[in-house]
Amino acid sequence: MIAAEACSLAGMLDQLRPHVPAALISDAAWTRVQGMAGQVPAALPRVVGLECRLAHDARTDLALGLEPAGGALLAGGGSWVAPGTPEHPVWERIRSFCRPRGAGSGLTAEETLSIWLEFDDVGDAAEGPVSLPVPGIFIEIAPALRGEAARTACLAFVTRVIGELAGEHAVASLSAPLRHCFSALPSGACVPGFGFFPGRAASAVRVNVSCPDAARLVLYLQAVGWPGEANVLRSTLAEAARARGRTGCDAPEQIHFDLAPHVLPRLGLEYFLARTPQANGTLVEARFLDALVSRGLCTPGKRAALHAWPGTSLTAFAHTLWVSRVRRLVHHLKLVCEGGIPVEAKAYLGIYQV
């Protein structure tokens, strides 16, 4: 086995390329993903994610899900230092956040389920070698902070992390809107995660909300000041529920909106897919994909490619001692909505070593 930190993620992904349908991720997009992955140690992520647009946009973003060992490597416990744009302050903030410092600071298992770094594919605008972009940062909140009794503690955690990762200026502008977002949550709803994109032009905090009832979800969005059309969103939610074989009151597993500091019009509706059948190579959400194709949000070729992606394989990676069992899943589909109208569909592919 080669030293784990000497093996890049690109080498690991190269071994999985035969499982990646070209209709879903083109050769050009794969080359760009590999350009970013080649600057990341294979030992860093717990999960590798690939974000694919399902219409004619070929861009594919790279996402890394970190567990404590990967967080320690990123924090400087190993020899790797983030390349590409190390002078950007976000890298030092991420490293500082991942350093163990005890309760009430940084990355703790009691508060944080995982941290995700997302690297945007700039598409054909890339010239020459692909540099590692400044990442988007997402925090999955630990289940203990998602209950109704823990909302005050959860809000305090979110506010603290925004200060650590985005700076106190972000806290100053977002603390009041965030309090309103938490106080307006209906019974049974929670904030399972949040994130932001320091490398993008627009400065905003993304808030994820889980609310199982579609009617209460729409009322919540109205209460926090979402400027879209409520009736249009109700129709979109009902149509998606029917395509999934659900009742009209069922909501997506999660939605997200951006605070800047007001709620922006764009929403993300995240629909999680059944995992167990995918271990045997079966994607059971065929009706949902068919509906996306009929709406022009997914090409027929990418629909077929999504069905070909799930499965399990045994692979010997250079950075691991033993043969790894690798599961390939479509974790969720996302409808991006403007004013409640779906304008784009994305698939989030997961690569898990189990």
Buried (B, 14 or more C-beta within 10 A) or exposed (E): EEEBBBBBBBBBBBBBEEBBBEBBBEEBBBEBBBBBBBBBBBBBBBBBBBBBBBBEEBBBBBBBBBBBBBBBBBBEBBEBEBEBBEEBEBBEBBBBBBBEEEEEBBBBEEBBBBBBBBBBBBEEEBEEEBBBBBBBBBBBBBEEBBEEEBBEEBBBBBBBBBBBBBBEEBBEBBBEBBEBBBEBBBEEBBBBBBBBBBBEEEBBBBBBBBBBBBBBBBBBBBBBBBEBBEEBBBEBBBBBBBBBEBEEBBBBBBBBBBBBBEBBBBBBBBBBBEBEEBBEEEBEBEEBBBBBBEBEBBBEBBBBBBBBBBBBEEBEBBBBEEEBEBBBBBBBBBBBBBBBBBEBBBBBBBBBBE
